[in-house]
Amino acid sequence: MNLQALMDKHKIRHADLAFITGRTTRAVHQWVYGIRPIPRSTELLLTALDEGQISEAWLAQKLAKHLASR
């Protein structure tokens, strides 16, 4: 998986992916540059997004709902 290309395609910034995954922007940077492997859960989420199984709107709605419940 070319993480940066996928992020660019869906207009996801490093900070966005860090927020979505509950990781740091440093961790995302390390995934992008191959320093650390991409967690399976992150790969699955991004694959589902890329294959149209979930939409950006659905993801944003779920994130907003999660933030509201805090």
N, C-alpha and C positions, 0 to 999 in steps of 0.2 A: 504494500500500500504506500503510495506517495502521499504522505500526510499533508505536506504543504500545498500540493496541487489540489487535493480534495478540499482543504480549508479555503483556498482561493476560489475554487468553483462555487462554494456555498457562502462565500463572504464571511467566513468565521475567522476572527482575529485570535491570536495566541491567548489574550486575556479572556475572550469568550469561551474558548475550549477549556481553559483552566477553570472557569466558573462552572461550566456544564459538568465537568468531570470531578469537581471538588479537589483539584490538584493545583499546583502553583504554575505560574507562567514559566518558571525555570524548568519544571518537569516537561511542559509542552515543548519548550525549546529543545530539550534533550531528546524528546521523541522525534521531532522534526529532523534533527541532525544525526539521528541514529546512535546517539550516545547511550540511550536507554530504550528498551523495547516498549512499544505501545501496548498498554494494558488491553487484554482481550475485551473487556467491557467497552472500552473506548472504540476499539476497532469495530465491534458489532454495532454500536450506536451509529458511527459514521458510515458504515456500510449500509445500514438500513436507511439512513438519510439519503445517501447517494443513489440507492436503488429505488427510491420513491416509496418505500414502505412506511416511512414517516415523513412529515413535511416540516419545514422550518417553522410554520405557524403552529403546528402541533407541539413541537419542542418548546417554542417560546411560551405557549399557553401553560404547559406543564411546569416550566421553570417559574413562571409568574405565580402559579398556584402554590408551588412549594415555598416560594419566598413569602407569600402572604400568610402561610400557616406557621411561620416562625414566631 
